[in-house]
Amino acid sequence: MSITLFSCDDGFGDIKILQGDPGQRIRHTLPSRAQSGDWYQAGLGTAAEESAVYETEGGTFTVGESLQAEDTRFSDYAVSPLNRVLVAHALRHAGARAPFALAVGLPLRDYFRANGTPNEGRIAAKRQNHLTPVRLRTIDGPVDLPVPQVVHILPQSLVVAMGADIGDEEDAPVAVVDVGSRTTDITVVQQGRVDFTRCGTLPDLGVAAAIDRFQGAVEDATGQRLTRNVAQNALIHQKPIKLYGQAVAADIVNHARAKAIQAIAASMTHGVEQQARTLADCAAVILIGGGAYLFADVLPWPHARAHADPVFANADAWHTLLEAQNP
């Protein structure tokens, strides 16, 4: 019996699931939004959102986009019951059925120890996190969700860097800058080896920081409060902002947007170059993550380029690698 592979990039802001053969990839994105306890909400109408309640070792969680979500920015998020439930919810949404295999990642700093050897304890904890059962609460009682038969743990960004096409500059370093929701990670690889002295994480510096700054600027200019969703859609998707039925002037929104992106990009540039020492020697700087498109045009590195599919770059790299290893 064949086993379907699901590759999952379980970020602080979104859970990304990829499945399918080359050329027929299916992508799913769900926000990393859950709250401890039972906060079931049923909407009206066939298109209304319904929250889902899950039980697992370590707690009960309600998953739903309209919830006041718990903060995912804590050190053990990757091996937490909250993470387990969010991934299980995304797999359910993607249609995972037993038997299936799951590929999921760890940040480079968690996957490897300081001496460059794999952190087997952390890797085992991550694997066990997704082998621990999760149950969906229904009107007929809890239902066990399928558990992956195999869980592959891979390092984030590393496989992307190793698969980069750098032409005849095969001896030169390659940098991957992963601009996520809450953090920005820098990974530098040269001749198939990670240069750990040039890798690191910039905490609280990503898309969420830009949204915070943008939201504050618009609120200051209008004297009115914005919801987080309105600010996010205006910054990322350039949707208009309406307050009390009236559109906020485009010049206010555009100015706030440009200033927010420029300010975070400046902090990001400083942090990345401080960590990596320089990017001048790199054959390429590849931007991945949800913030790649947002910042690609304002970052100062002339050899930087957004990955062809930055949001799913990690998941696609893992999927491709595992398919090659298990044809």
Buried (B, 14 or more C-beta within 10 A) or exposed (E): EEEBBBBBBBBBBBBBBBBBEEEEBEBBBBBBBBBBEEBEBEEEEEEEEEBBBBBBEBBBBBBBEEBEBBEBEEEEBBBBBBBBBBBBBBBBBBEBEEBBBBBBBBBBBBBBBEEEEEBEEBBEBBBEBBBEEBBBBEEEEEEEBBBBEBBBBBBBBBBBBBBBEBEEEEEBBBBBBBBBBBBBBBBBBBEEEBBBEBBBBBEEBBBBBBBBBBBBBBBEBBEEEBEEEBBBBBBBEEEEBEBEEEEBEEEBBEBBBEEBBBBBBEBBBEBBBEBBEEBEEBBBBBBBBBBBBBBBEBBEBEEBBBBEBBBBBBBBBBBBBBEEEEE
